[in-house]
């Protein structure tokens, strides 16, 4: 009898896909207007167990990640006060606006705070200059003229601050300025008007003292806050 030859063929069983081969999940977020917003979204996603490879784009609003479901990720993002979807699509969704969303109040307060920081730099700086520099005081400017100049400078410094923050993310000053100028002018005008009107009513003229500044800041914060809530809740757009 001839020899019986047995051929054994080894079949390799492919290993399970590595962790980094999971599908990339993405969504679109509305309401992010600065690098602080990007950081908040990244932090919320990083807090989810299993989430990794998180990438948040400010200009497009695109958010991509791996390791967690889309539903969990969107719940975490919405809890911050942001909206899911582009603004144009959000307008077609049934209007369920209300004033009871604590997460939106929190996010709109954060946005209002940064707007207040930018506005107060130019505003207070202008009033202080006319108050403490003899040359400017000698020009004899009318109180209303100083107030309007302070308001204008406050808006300009707010836009300048946001532009500076966005330069790296936007890849240049031109694009950063375009995004910064898109902030809500209504919110900034309301903030500036209320602060200067408060100063004028209490002090009788554009004057800064250690005790009137906190009052001006409080009024400047509270005045546009409901509007910023409405704008963020209804359209997914923040003032800053």
C-alpha positions as CSV (number, residue, x, y, z in Angstrom):
1,X,0.0,0.0,0.0
2,X,1.2,3.5,-0.8
3,X,1.8,5.9,2.0
4,X,-1.1,8.0,3.0
5,X,-0.2,11.7,3.1
6,X,-2.2,14.0,5.2
7,X,-2.1,17.7,4.5
8,X,-3.1,20.0,7.2
9,X,-3.9,23.6,6.2
10,X,-3.7,26.2,8.9
11,X,-6.5,28.7,8.7
12,X,-5.9,32.0,10.5
13,X,-8.9,33.4,12.4
14,X,-8.9,37.2,12.1
15,X,-8.7,38.8,15.5
16,X,-11.5,41.1,16.7
17,X,-11.3,44.6,15.4
18,X,-9.1,46.8,17.6
19,X,-10.6,49.6,19.7
20,X,-9.6,52.2,17.2
21,X,-11.5,50.5,14.3
22,X,-15.0,51.4,15.7
23,X,-17.1,53.5,13.5
24,X,-16.7,57.3,13.8
25,X,-20.0,59.0,14.8
26,X,-20.7,62.6,14.0
27,X,-23.3,65.2,14.5
28,X,-23.8,68.9,14.1
29,X,-24.1,71.3,17.0
30,X,-25.5,74.8,16.9
31,X,-24.7,77.6,19.4
32,X,-20.9,77.3,19.6
33,X,-19.3,80.7,18.9
34,X,-16.0,80.6,20.8
35,X,-13.2,78.3,21.9
36,X,-14.8,78.2,25.4
37,X,-17.8,76.6,23.8
38,X,-15.6,74.0,22.0
39,X,-13.9,73.2,25.3
40,X,-17.3,72.7,27.1
41,X,-18.5,70.3,24.4
42,X,-15.2,68.4,24.5
43,X,-15.3,68.1,28.3
44,X,-18.9,66.8,28.2
45,X,-18.0,64.1,25.7
46,X,-14.8,63.1,27.5
47,X,-16.9,62.6,30.6
48,X,-18.8,59.8,28.9
49,X,-17.5,56.4,29.7
50,X,-15.7,54.9,26.6
51,X,-15.7,58.1,24.5
52,X,-12.4,58.8,22.6
53,X,-11.1,60.4,19.4
54,X,-13.2,63.5,20.0
55,X,-13.0,66.3,17.5
56,X,-15.0,69.5,17.7
57,X,-15.0,72.0,14.9
58,X,-16.1,75.6,15.8
59,X,-16.9,77.1,12.4
60,X,-18.9,74.2,11.0
61,X,-20.3,72.9,14.3
62,X,-19.3,69.4,13.3
63,X,-18.6,67.0,16.3
64,X,-17.2,63.6,15.7
65,X,-16.2,60.9,18.2
66,X,-16.0,57.1,18.8
67,X,-16.8,54.8,21.7
68,X,-20.3,56.0,22.6
69,X,-23.7,56.1,21.0
70,X,-25.0,59.2,19.2
71,X,-27.9,59.4,21.6
72,X,-25.7,59.6,24.7
73,X,-23.4,62.1,23.1
74,X,-26.3,64.4,21.9
75,X,-27.9,64.2,25.4
76,X,-24.6,65.4,26.9
77,X,-24.3,68.3,24.4
78,X,-27.9,69.4,24.8
79,X,-27.6,69.4,28.6
80,X,-25.1,72.3,28.1
81,X,-27.7,74.4,26.3
82,X,-26.5,73.8,22.8
83,X,-28.8,72.5,20.0
84,X,-28.4,69.6,17.6
85,X,-28.6,70.4,13.9
86,X,-27.9,73.5,11.8
87,X,-29.9,76.6,12.5
88,X,-31.8,76.4,9.2
89,X,-33.0,73.0,10.0
90,X,-33.9,73.9,13.6
91,X,-36.3,76.5,12.3
92,X,-38.4,73.8,10.7
93,X,-38.8,71.9,14.0
94,X,-41.9,72.4,16.0
95,X,-41.5,75.4,18.3
96,X,-41.3,74.1,21.9
97,X,-39.8,77.2,23.4
98,X,-40.0,77.7,27.1
99,X,-38.3,79.6,29.9
100,X,-37.7,76.6,32.1
101,X,-34.6,75.1,30.6
102,X,-31.9,75.3,33.4
103,X,-29.1,74.2,31.1
104,X,-29.9,76.9,28.6
105,X,-30.0,79.5,31.4
106,X,-26.6,78.3,32.6
107,X,-25.1,78.4,29.1
108,X,-26.6,81.8,28.2
109,X,-25.3,83.2,31.5
110,X,-21.8,81.9,30.6
111,X,-22.1,83.6,27.2
112,X,-23.4,86.9,28.7
113,X,-20.5,86.9,31.2
114,X,-17.9,86.8,28.4
115,X,-19.7,89.5,26.5
116,X,-19.8,91.6,29.7
117,X,-16.0,91.2,30.1
118,X,-15.3,92.5,26.6
119,X,-17.7,95.3,26.8
120,X,-16.6,96.6,30.2
121,X,-13.0,96.9,29.2
122,X,-13.6,99.6,26.6
123,X,-16.6,101.1,28.5
124,X,-14.9,101.6,31.8
125,X,-11.6,102.5,30.2
126,X,-13.3,105.4,28.3
127,X,-15.1,106.7,31.4
128,X,-11.9,106.5,33.5
129,X,-9.9,108.3,30.9
130,X,-12.2,111.3,30.9
131,X,-12.5,111.2,34.7
132,X,-8.8,111.0,35.6
133,X,-6.9,112.5,32.6
134,X,-6.9,116.3,32.9
135,X,-6.4,116.9,29.2
136,X,-9.5,114.9,28.3
137,X,-11.6,116.5,31.1
138,X,-10.6,119.9,29.8
139,X,-12.1,119.2,26.4
140,X,-15.5,119.8,28.0
141,X,-17.4,116.9,26.4
142,X,-21.0,116.6,27.2
143,X,-22.0,113.7,29.4
144,X,-24.1,112.1,26.7
145,X,-21.2,112.3,24.3
146,X,-18.9,110.5,26.7
147,X,-21.5,107.9,27.4
148,X,-22.0,107.1,23.7
149,X,-18.2,107.0,23.1
150,X,-17.9,104.6,26.1
151,X,-20.7,102.4,24.6
152,X,-19.0,102.3,21.2
153,X,-15.6,101.5,22.6
154,X,-17.1,98.8,24.8
155,X,-18.6,97.1,21.7
156,X,-15.3,97.4,19.8
157,X,-13.3,95.8,22.7
158,X,-15.8,93.0,23.0
159,X,-15.4,92.2,19.3
160,X,-11.6,92.6,19.5
161,X,-11.4,90.2,22.4
162,X,-13.4,87.6,20.7
163,X,-11.3,88.0,17.5
164,X,-8.1,87.5,19.4
165,X,-9.4,84.4,21.0
166,X,-10.6,82.9,17.7
167,X,-7.4,83.7,15.6
168,X,-5.8,80.3,16.1
169,X,-9.0,78.3,15.7
170,X,-10.1,80.2,12.6
171,X,-6.7,80.1,10.9
172,X,-6.3,83.9,10.6
173,X,-7.5,87.3,11.8
174,X,-9.9,87.8,8.8
175,X,-12.0,84.7,9.5
176,X,-11.8,85.3,13.3
177,X,-13.1,88.8,12.8
178,X,-16.0,87.6,10.6
179,X,-17.1,85.1,13.4
180,X,-16.6,87.7,16.1
181,X,-18.6,90.4,14.3
182,X,-21.5,87.8,14.0
183,X,-22.1,88.0,17.7
184,X,-25.4,89.6,18.8
185,X,-25.2,93.4,18.4
186,X,-28.6,93.7,20.1
187,X,-27.2,92.0,23.2
188,X,-24.1,94.2,23.4
189,X,-26.1,97.5,22.8
190,X,-28.6,96.5,25.6
191,X,-25.7,95.7,27.9
192,X,-23.8,99.0,27.2
193,X,-27.0,101.1,27.4
194,X,-28.1,99.7,30.7
195,X,-24.6,100.0,32.3
196,X,-24.2,103.6,31.2
197,X,-27.8,104.6,32.1
198,X,-27.2,103.1,35.6
199,X,-24.0,105.1,36.0
200,X,-25.7,108.3,34.8
201,X,-28.8,107.9,37.1
202,X,-26.8,107.1,40.2
203,X,-23.8,109.4,39.8
204,X,-25.4,112.1,37.7
205,X,-22.5,111.9,35.2
206,X,-20.2,109.3,33.6
207,X,-18.2,108.6,36.8
208,X,-16.6,105.5,38.2
209,X,-16.4,104.7,41.9
210,X,-15.5,101.5,43.8
211,X,-19.2,100.9,44.7
212,X,-21.0,101.9,41.5
213,X,-18.9,99.5,39.3
214,X,-20.5,96.3,40.7
215,X,-24.0,97.8,40.3
216,X,-23.2,98.7,36.7
217,X,-21.9,95.2,36.0
218,X,-24.9,93.5,37.6
219,X,-27.4,95.6,35.6
220,X,-25.3,95.1,32.4
221,X,-25.4,91.3,33.0
222,X,-29.1,91.0,33.9
223,X,-30.4,93.2,31.1
224,X,-29.4,91.1,28.0
225,X,-29.5,87.7,29.8
226,X,-33.2,86.8,29.0
227,X,-32.6,87.8,25.3
228,X,-29.5,85.7,25.1
229,X,-31.5,82.8,26.6
230,X,-34.3,83.2,24.0
231,X,-31.8,83.4,21.2
232,X,-29.9,80.3,22.3
233,X,-33.0,78.3,23.1
234,X,-35.0,79.2,20.0
235,X,-32.3,79.4,17.3
236,X,-29.2,77.7,18.9
237,X,-27.2,80.9,18.5
238,X,-25.3,82.5,21.4
239,X,-24.2,86.1,21.8
240,X,-20.6,85.1,22.4
